[in-house]
């Protein structure tokens, strides 16, 4: 669990320590990655982002002193890892991963290669170049079989899928590199992340919006009463910045809103934001689906982080962005 007695609020002074520091962001062209790069720019960091997808054009905040170095390549290639994490790198934010649970079941070896082998290679490179901070995007899927009741950092690891197992393995790599080599690792166990810029994602919020735009039917597995925690991407970015800025913080950290809603309640929020009713049908529940994900974020709060975007407000913002893009493309 995160340890240390230097718990101070991650305010401006803590983030000021990132100014002029080289931070590598893997998966920087992705949904969360783009927001993280922008936040690091605002903090004045020297950012390098690496992704195997075509690079997007990043522009730093006017207050930033640096641009963004963009590298396009596959991190399974050791040469890409070596080139992206150079001497002088202070921290790594590792977001790149195979994140689809069903794909992990179909291709466990490929998921291992993307999620475990790459994480290990990045940590080893961090050790070689003297990087001191490593932030891993993890998941509460690492505790799948133990996911009864409220999820906390102390729940034993018991993943149910190859995806969850690879994230658990990544957390173990972080633990040993922290203990043996002094590479401070923080594994952020995100709940369901949503927010602006997620139009390409396949998670429930964009799927609902795509269904509304197309006039199609949205399938609800089971009775729709299964509950999940939804955390806004702005709060996820805040957690990442906190993890980089707090020198005493290490280990797993649950990052979620701290309250859960059912699928049917989420649909109602989307309908309210859109001012329209969706066509919904119920189909048989998926085997092995967790009936409830309820998390305790009190440990993260003790380190100065707290969620700031309410679910209704956040859904309304995403719906507004979606509507604007749809009208522009017409």
Secondary structure, 3 states (H helix, E strand, C coil): CCCCCCCCCCCHHHHHCCCCCEEEEECCCCHHHHHHHHHHHHCCCEEEEEECCCCCCCCCCCCCCCCEEEEECCCCCHHHHHHHCCCCEEEEEECCCCCCHHHHHHCHHHHHHHHHHHHHHHHHHHHHHCCCEEEEEEEHHHHHHHCCCEECCCCCCCCCCHHHHHHHHHHHHHHHHHHHHCCEEEEEEECEEECCCCCCCCCHHHHHHHHHHHCCEEEEECCCCCEEEEEEHHHHHHHHHHHHHCCCCCEEEEECCCCEEEHHHHHHHHHHHHCCCCEEEEECCCCCCCCECEECCHHHHHCCCCCCCCHHHHHHHHHHHHHHHHHHHC
